[in-house]
Amino acid sequence: METFSDPRVALGEFRPDIHLMLLDWEMPGLDGAAVLEEARRRGVDPKRVIISSSHPANELHRAFDASGCLAVIEKAEPEQQAAFMMILDSIMKR
């Protein structure tokens, strides 16, 4: 598992065999949509990408449903936040 705080640095590590990518919609330098598009260009399957944001779910769906990503998660919504935390917990146990 690799973690990046700078999306521009992460771009250099994109490979088609990425198992799961978690992106925030708003990041410094590049937003999640731009990172997702670059990942797709580098062969990453969008069905392996989850987008999270504090924006309302309807905005997330409007922005990302056509992207083909696996899921969008509204971090401010309690049930979605709980699901997101379960995903992170599962990843961290590996």
Buried (B, 14 or more C-beta within 10 A) or exposed (E): EEEEEEBEEBBEEBEEEBEEBBBBBEBEEBBBBBBBEBBBEBEBBBEBBBBBBEBEBEEBEEBBEEBEBBBBBBBEBEEBBEBBEEBEEEEEEE
